[in-house]
Structures are given as C-alpha cells and as structure tokens.
Amino acid sequence: MTRLSLDPSLTALRLLSTLCATLFSSVAWSASCSYTNFTIGSEFVAKAGPVNGQYLYSVMSLRCSSSGQVIDAGGGEIEVGWYEPANLESALKKTFGSAFAESRVFSSHCKFHLLLVNRRYPSSQSIAGVFMADYPDTTGKTTYEDVFPGPLLIPFGANIPPAGSCGCSGGLVKPLASPVCALPPEKKKADLCLANPIVPGQGCKVQWETDYTFAGTSPLAFKRYYDSQSPYHVGNAARRSLGNRWRHHYDVLLNPAAATQLVLMLRDDGQILYFRPRPNSTTQWIGDADIVGQLEKTATGWTYRDSDDAIETYDTSGRRLTRTDRDGLSLSFSHDPASGALSRVEDPFGRRLTFTYDGQGLLSELTDPAGHKITYTYDAAGNLITVTYPDHSTRSYTYTSVPVAGQVEPALLTGLTDENGIPYAHWTYDSSALVASSEHAGGVDSHRLSYQKDGNGKITGATHTNPLNAVSQYSFQEILSANLTRSISHALLPGVTERFTYDANGNLGTHTDFNDRLDTYTYDLSRNLETRRVEASGQAEARTVSTRWHPTWRRPMQVAEAQRLTTWIHHGDRVASSVVTCTPNTSQPLGVVCQKSEQATPDADGSSGFAVTPNGLPRTWTFTYNTLGQLLSVDGPRTDVADLTTYTYYDAADPDPDKRGNLATVTNALGHLTRITTYDPHGNPLTVIDANGRVTTLSYDARQRLTSHSIDGEVTTYTYDPAGQPTRVTLPDGSSLAYTWDPAHRLTAISDTLGNQIVYTLDAMGHRIREDLRDPANQLTQTRQRLYDGLGRLTQDIGARGQITAYDYDANGHRTRITDPLDQRSTFAYDALDRLRQITDPASGQTRYQYDGRDHLTRVSDPRSLATSYSVDGLGNRLRQQSPDSGLTTSTHDAAGNEITRTDAKGQTSVFAWDALNRLTRISYADGSRTDYLWDQGENGIGRLTRIDDSRNDALVSRLENRYDAQGRLLSQTRSVGSVSHTTAWIWSAGRITGLTTPSGRTIAYSRDASGRISEVRLTDSAPAGDGQTRVIAADIRYHPFGGIKSYRDGAGQMHTRHQDQDGRIASYTLGAQNWLLSYDAAGRLSAQFDAADAAHSATYGYDGLDRLTSASLPNTAYGYTWDATGNRTSHTLGSTTRSYTIDPLSNRLQSVGSVPPRNYSHDANGSITGDGANSYVYDGKGRLTQTSTAAGVTRYDTNGLGERIRKRNADDTLYVYDPEGHLIAESAADGTIQREYLWLEDFPLAVMQ
C-alpha cells in the first residue's frame, strides 16, 4: 500500500498532487453509478486508531466504469496519515484550495468517511442510488452528512469505533453543522394523530411497535417508538440503542449535567423534557407548566413521579434503577458497568428481559422470560432494518434522506415490510423533511399532507387529503413548545369549524363542535387536573361535572355530576379520625382504591357540584390488595347477603417460575372456585379448571397467539399468517372458517369448509362497498353495495336490483334523514348533547324523546302526542313509569341495583329475590303464585340455571329441570306439570347435536355436512307405542351460502325448495305440488305472491309510507286496512264490508270495533283487556292471561317462569312442551300421553308426528 503522510507539516504540493490525481485521473473503479466512463472523485476512509485522538486515513480515486460500477481509478489505496476527524475536512479545504472547491462534499458525521465528487459529474446522474441533483452545491462550501450509508469502495478499518460512539452522550445532540454537543429541543406529546400515524402539528411520522408483552401479572413488555423528527440520529452525532430515530420504552434517560441549572429527561413515550430548580427549593426540579411529572434530587440520586403516579428512581449519573407503578408493581433496571447500556429489566417475580448489543452499541438481541430471542439488525448508517421474532418471521424497514437547507435529514422511515414479506406501509416526505404522504399496500389508506408555516418555520396549519380525496384543514397554536390543535374544518362541511382554546398551561379550555356546541373546562393549574367541565354550556341541556382530586395521587376523590356523587377512598386516606388501609404494604405508598361509593342526588344537571345533599343509601364496593397491589377481594354493594369475591396468586418464590405472581384462584360470593393451574413463561394460562371441575387446556405459538383450546377432548384450533392475521378457525368437528386478507391487512373474504364465500370489496378507506355471497361453484347468490362520502359516512345502501336507501347527516355525523327506495323519508333531530330528540316519519308523525342529565330516557311521546314518562335515579334505577296504556308502575331496588319490588297500576306488588351473584332466584306475585329459579345444582350445574319451579299458594304447579355436560350444553330437559313429566334429551359429538330423544321417546339422528350443518334427519319410532322403524324425515338438505335452508327431500321423496333472490329474500318456494313465486317492491316489502301453475291463486299486497299493510287482494277476496299515526288499526275492510276500530283518545287502548253486533272493550288499570261485550278475560299476578269466559264455556291457562303457556283446560286438558329455543315440540293429554310432536330444523318446522 502506498503511504502518504498527512499531518500538520504536510506540504500543500504533495497533498494537492494526490488530490488532483484522484479528481482528474482517467483510469477506471465498483458500487453502482449511472454516468459511465467518468471520474467520480476521491474517497477518504479511517483505517486505524484512535491514537491520541487521531485516526489513520487512506484515500482512493474513484471512477464509474463502463458497466456502471464504482471502481478504483487506478492509483490504488493511499495512506494519507494520522489526523483528528474533526479537523480533517478543514485541513483538506485549506490545503487543496480551488481543487477542493470544485467538489460536492459528502461526509459521515463522525468524519470517518469523506467523499469528494467531481463537480463535473452531472446533476441528473446518480452514485449508489443517490442523485446529485438533490445536492446542488459543487463549491465545497456545504458538507452533506450521512447521505451514503458507508464507504463506496474502501472498507473501514477493523477497529474503527461505531458511528454512535463518536457522537454526543447523555441525551445531547450535535445539530447539523454544529461542532458542539448541545441540548435537543424540547418535545411534547402530540394531541392529534392522523393516518398511519402522522402528527400534523409536528409534521412527523411516528410508529409504535410492540415486540413483546407479558400476558400475566407483570408489567414486562418491549415497545419501540419511531419519530421522524427525533434528534437522535447519526446526522446529529447522537443515536439511541435502536439506531437512528428509534427508541424503546425502557430507553429513559436523565442527564443532571445537561446544562447549567437544567436537567434533561428522555421519557418512554418520546418526550424530551427540561427540568429546572424550583425556586426556594434545594431538591425539587420542575418542568414547563404543562408538565405534570415531579423530579426530586435525593441523597443517592433522583426520584421522578410521572403523570400516572409511577415512581422512578435514578442513580447520580441519571440511569434509571427502578419503576414502581401506582398500584405497587415494580421493575428494576440493570446496566452494563462499562458501557452503561441497559442490560436487564426484571419484575418482582424474577422474570427478565435481557439485552445484548453489537460492537456499535446497538441492540442486537432481546431475550424474553422464556429464553426466546428477538433479533435486530441495522444498515451501515445505523438504521434499524429488520426485527426477527422467535417464530423466525421478520419485519423490516426502509429509509430515505432529505436535504434541507444545505444539510441532510437522514433516517426518514419510508417503508414497512410485514412478516409476510409484503411492503405493507409507505411514507414520503417533503423538501422540509415533513411527512407528505402515508399509504398502505396497493395505494390504499392513502393520506396526503401539506403544511403552512410562520416566518420562523413553525407549523401553523396542515392540509390533509384523506383516502377518499376529502380535504380537511387543521390550524395549530404553540403553547410551551407543544403545537396544539386550534381548529378543524372539512371542505365537505362548508361554513362550520371545530374549535379549541387552551389556558396558559396548554390545558383544553373550550371545545366547540361542528354544531356549535360549547364545552368549557376548568383546572387546578398547579397539577393540570380538570376540576370542572360544563357540557353544552349556555344551552338548556347544559350539565356540569365537578372533580376533587387526591392530594397525592392523580386520581379523583370525588366526582359530582348530574344526579350522582361518586367517592373513592384510597389506601392511607384519613376518614374521620382513622387511617384507611386495604393492603399490608407499609414499605411504600400505594395508590390503590379501598372503597368506592355511588350516591344518587337531586342535582338534575350537576351545577350544584359538591354542595349537593345525596339521596338514599350509597352503593359501595370495598377492595383489599396484597403487598404488590394485586387485588385480593371485592366486597360488593349488597347488604342482605355476603357478596365477596376473593383472588389468590402464586407466591413469588413458587417452585414453578412460570406461576410466580400469576392469578391462582378466583372464588366467587357463593364459594365457586376457578383455578388456573399452569402457565407458560409468558404468563399465558395453560390449564384452567372451573367450579364444575371442567379442564380447559390452551396452547400458543411463539408470538403468544392462541393456537388451540381443548375441553374434554374437543379441540378448536386457530392458525395465523406470519403477520399475525387469523387465517383459519377449525372447530372440533373439523369444520372451519378461512379468512383472506389483502396486502394492506384488510379482511377481503371468509370461506367455509364447503367453499361458500363472503367476498368484500373495499374502498380506499377500508369501508366495505360491496359484499358478495358466492357458492362453491363461485356463482353469485347474494350481493349488496354501499357508498360512503369523503368523511366516511354511509350515504347509500344499494340492493341487488339497484334499489337505493340514502342517508344524510349533520355536521357532527349524526344521521338526520333516511330516504328509502320509494322516496319515503324519515328525519331525525338531536339535542345539544347529541341525543336523539325527535323522529319524523314519512307520514309526518313525530316521536319525541327526553332525557335526564345522565342520558336516561325520561319521556317518549308518540305521534298522537301520548307520552310515557320514566323516573330514573342517579344510580340507574328506574323508580317509576307512567304510561297512558299500562298506568303507573313503581319499583324499589337493593344496594346493587337489582329490582326487589314492582307495583303495577292495579296495586299488585311483585317481590324479587337475588342471590349473591345477582342472579334472580325468586319472584313472588300478589296472587300467591311464585317462581323459583335454582342454580348450581347437580353435575356440571355450577354457574347454570338448573331448575325453575312455579307454585301457587305453595303448591307446585310446574317444574323445569336442566342437566348439562361439561361444556355447559344441555343434555336433557325435563318439564313437569303436576305429576306428569316429559323429558327431551340431546346427544352431542364434537360440539354438534347428533341425536335427540323427544318427549314421546322417539329418537332423532342427525347427519352433518363438512361445514357442520345438518344434512339429514332420521327418525326412529322408539316410543312405547312405536313400531321401532327408522325413517328418513329429511335428506339432501342444502343451504344457501352462510344462510338458511335452500332445499331438502322429505320422507315421501318430495323436494322442498326455497330459492332466494340476490337480496337474500325468498323468491320462490314449493308447498306440496304448488310452486309459489314472490315479488317485492323497491322497499323490500312483499308485493305479490303467484302460483306458478294457476294465476287465479295469486295475491297482491299494498302498504302505506310506514310499511303497514293497507291492502291485500287474495283470490275472490279483497282486504283493506287503515291506521292511525301511531300504528293502531282504525278500520278493516273485507270485500264491501268495513269495520271501524275506535282507539281511546287518551291512550292506545282499543275501545270498540264496529262489527255486527258492535264490540266494546273494557280494560283493567294495567291496560289488559278484561272484556269485549261477549267474552271476559282474567289475568294472574304476572299479568298473564289465565282464564277466558265465552259462550262456549271457560278456558284456563297456566304459564311457567319463562312465560310459556304450558297448559290449557276447557273441555280438553292439554299440556304443552317446548325446546330451549321456545319452539313448541309436543302436546299431551293431562295424563301425559303424547298426542302430537313437532320436529324443528333450527327455526324451520320440519314435521308433525302424531
């Protein structure tokens, strides 16, 4: 190697001759270049050192070859001597004179690499992908830093220190073109983010990425944060351990010596804060008035309390040692004694995250508590380019640099490639290095921004164009270095603006929405805590929320609002003369809540604040905790029963390290115990045993995503693509649903095992603008389209035949009008608190709504101006209902809000009882009847309703008993009326019903298709009187894609079909030999029914604007109907005969029907019909019909606790049996003999058996 001495005594002639040779040599050189057969210039690279602060440099002449590669121009590598990097450039300029001045100058900020590009190299051409046009200065006056990630041809020496090590430490930066490390500018939290995400008030791209989160009881996690305006990058001679402009949430730093009388703090959320001594204090340091954190100097270092009341300790050099959250969970931090780099984060249970760094001090490996590793790689410039996870999936990043005012802004994030290897996100920047655009793969979710600035270059406004090309304008106001949103306007909403004002501390003072509603805010400025908020200030609906704050914790002690006062008592608070404690921890203060109570008040709008006097007894919860702040017990509000729930945790020294500190048991108020017996190292539960002894096992992949759960051998599995998007869920019977995603991570299709599909077409903002259902042959079976405006509001819903339902909105986005396909319009109006106030229907009928200060509905007025009113207290208890139809109903409630009495308009009082889990256990009615609900009985019964008893005067009338399997599915249901019982039983396999035993003893067997739907139904007549034969009831059952039954063949071999149109409505069906065709009007109402074989059997239907039937033309008969504004029928026409209906003008009760003879109706106080002139009706204490008296005699009815009619007695005595869905499945005689049974296929009646 040729040696050339470069030191202070170097002669100008010798160095000048070397430089000239490299600049003007005609020999050839390697990397890529576009201007071939031309000399590029010279490259200087550090090869050895440092020795006494100096490094040994070499130089080489570079040339662009004929093949477009950077190569040695012919002189080889020449040593130029030892030199201090900071003085290298000035020496070259001084020595070379005009020759140096004829170059573009590029340098690394550490000055270990210097590239001089011949000024004659054309601006339109590139070197290593860098276009010279972006770097116009060819006079040598401007040095462009960190444009190239590293040397083009000469490699660095083996011992050259990393770029970061030559820069600033302690959070300081060396601004572009500055030789001195200095304070970075303060950086505050953003108040507004757009797109993916971008902070328009700062013009920066931010990105949060979570690489690890502990699932159990530990605050361990690892999150990364990117900020395109972070000062920590190679260009500022400063970067953090994740490379340029990236930080992680443990990258917290305190620099006590950053400047005179100033402490610099880097926070975990990207904030850069200054603290200065508090006047008249030797220990306390304060930030700007908008900063709520508290910094204190101690004898051993520093203590910081953040905005969430977490307490952090630092050593004297500013390294964080511990962080303890308000509730007591803590983390400790260890650092490498030599480098000071964070080496370990540990929770109280010994779990650790460990950090490994490469030779440049960059984080190369994170090891989680399971020993799994996440690896990080960087390019030559120190940009984070890949993150590889334990499942070997990789997430990668790309960057660019932008020249700004003669300098270079490096490491600007331009791309994110997801774990599928797909470029998922892309960003661009303007000439000021502000974010100009953001989009996802395929150009979707595209957002574009431009900025307005003041004379000092501060952003004062931003123009945002969203993916639907809607333009919005934002203006900003700078307060204490934070650029806060001042106004928002949308081009689609001309003339209206959302506005914000702030106090001197940057707290929101007023907010005016697009409808001109004003909310005002008042604060305790010493802590920046809101003390009073008035919503809809100055309007009739105005309401106030007042808050008193705890003197230590940033938690409320009391909140007074409309109708309610809430009080919290914390550990250590003094109440009366005693100190409240709810944790044994005495080593440190804990901000846990020991008691919470809510009380109703008469303050309708909250304006009385804390001067209000509460009503009634409080609703109170009390809590206890262990020394780590983990919840041990919750004692609920009930005073009549013990409603205590308790929790236990595994000991911090448990022999199984995966269990330590995690939840072990939960015992509810009735003593039902749930246990979590095993965990994985990440805190995910692996085995859960419920109170019935049912064991659930769970498994996870390397990224902690649930992959299976198994109960009694029935396994459901979940699969994901490398990016974490679910791709398939497989049920225990093997049926599955598959999910398809586009490169922008948007769901585009769902398919079942048979190949049926739901296909979504999305607009640029991700709205579903078309939904298609397709069968396995890919034939379109159903479709729907939607249109959205530029603000993302649905404007049109379009059916398969092009029928359009249109929607209009006010400036706040509330729907104000719906226009159906027949141009029938309903309008909606809202009050100042955005609550629905009025609906005007297409017939101009108005329904009005009123609310109390807590948004409870208090009055509804129908289109006839008949009003029902409600009285609800501040705890949400409905105390009173006054209706023109049902009269006055009043209620009382227990301390938990359960209704305990209800008195109807007849003065009948029903009494309700509840168990400690607030489940209904008994209703006692005024007539001596009673319903008892029994829970938790028998095998697998805990947590389930196992019996319902209905009694009258203490004599059992009916009983319903349920028996369950371990999965909580019904195995049998026995219904008894008197001494007669009927049992229905089910057989389950792989999570599906495969068999059924009817009340008569007949057995039903089901076969299922690959998607788990019933494909065949077989009946075995195994009833006592049956013939024992097996018959097919339904075969070849087919379904519409993701819909109901399409066709089946009955036991006689006849096909039954139900064709649908592409709107999903039945278009035709078969009934016996008849084939019926249906048609609909544009509003989707049935308009005609045709018999395909005989048009004389057809019928047509007509409707009014409120979708009420007004005419029906059937074969040989015509019907007509009229209605009042509320929907009460006022006339019925049959042929030429019309009957009128008279409705009470003061209610919606039917008074009379003008039939022959006329019928006049009487009602009880509850509104139930008691007589019609010919018949009389009697009701029980439940309000259920129990007796009718007609000319034919008396009929009596019994109902059960589910409201089902279970018995009818007249000349016959019939018992009724239902399935759990409420379908009637059997009728029997009084002695229990089954007379007929009904077989259902889901909600479809399939057969009658008698």
Secondary structure, 3 states (H helix, E strand, C coil): CEECCCCCCCCHHHHHHHHHHHHHCCCCCCCEECCCCEEEEEEEEEEEEEECCEEEEEEEEEEECCCCEEEECCCCCEEEEEECHHHHHHHHHHHHCHHHHCEEEEECCCCCEEEEEECCCCCCCEECCEEHHHCCCCCCCCEEECCCCCCCCCCCCCCCCCHHHHCCCCCCECCCCCCCCECCCCECCCCCCECCCEECCCCEEEEEEEEEECCCCCCCEEEEEEECCCCCCHHHCCCECCECCEEECCCCEEEEEEECCEEEEECCCCCEEEEEECCCCCCEEECCCCCCCEEEECCCCEEEECCCCCEEEECCCCEEEEEECCCCCEEEEEECCCCCCEEEEECCCCCEEEEEECCCCCEEEEECCCCCEEEEEECCCCCEEEEECCCCCEEEEEEEEEEECCEEEEEEEEEEECCCCCEEEEEEECCCCCEEEEEEHHHCCCEEEEEEECCCCCEEEEEEECCCCCEEEEEEEEECCEEEEEEEEECCCCCCCEEEEECCCCCEEEEECCCCCEEEEEEECCCCEEEEEEECCCCCCCEEEEEEECCCCCCEEEEEECCEEEEEEECCCEECCEECCCCCCCCCCCCCEEEEEEEECCCCCCCCHHHCCCEEEEEEEEEEECCCCCEEEEECCCCCCCCEEEEEECCCCCCCCCCCCCEEEEECCCCCEEEEEEECCCCCEEEEECCCCCEEEEEECCCCCEEEEEECCEEEEEEECCCCCEEEEECCCCCEEEEEECCCCCEEEEEECCCCEEEEEECCCCCEEEEEEECCCCCEEEEEEEEECCCCCEEEEECCCCCEEEEEECCCCCEEEEECCCCCEEEEEECCCCCEEEEECCCCCEEEEEECCCCCEEEEECCCCCEEEEEECCCCCEEEEEECCCEEEEEEECCCCCEEEEECCCCCEEEEEECCCCCEEEEECCCCEEEEEEECCCCCCCCCEEEEEEEECCEEEEEEEEEECCCCCEEEEEEEECCEEEEEEEEEECCEEEEEECCCCCEEEEEECCCCCEEEEEEECCCCCCCCCEEEEEEEEEECCCCCEEEEEECCCCEEEEEECCCCCEEEEEECCEEEEEEECCCCCEEEEEECCCHHHCEEEEECCCCCEEEEEECCEEEEEEECCCCCEEEEEECCEEEEEEECCCCCCEEEECCCCCEECEECCCCCEEECCCCEEEECCCCCEEEEEECCEEEEEEECCCCCEEEEECCCEEEEEECCCCCEEEEEECCCCEEEEEEEECCEEEEEEC
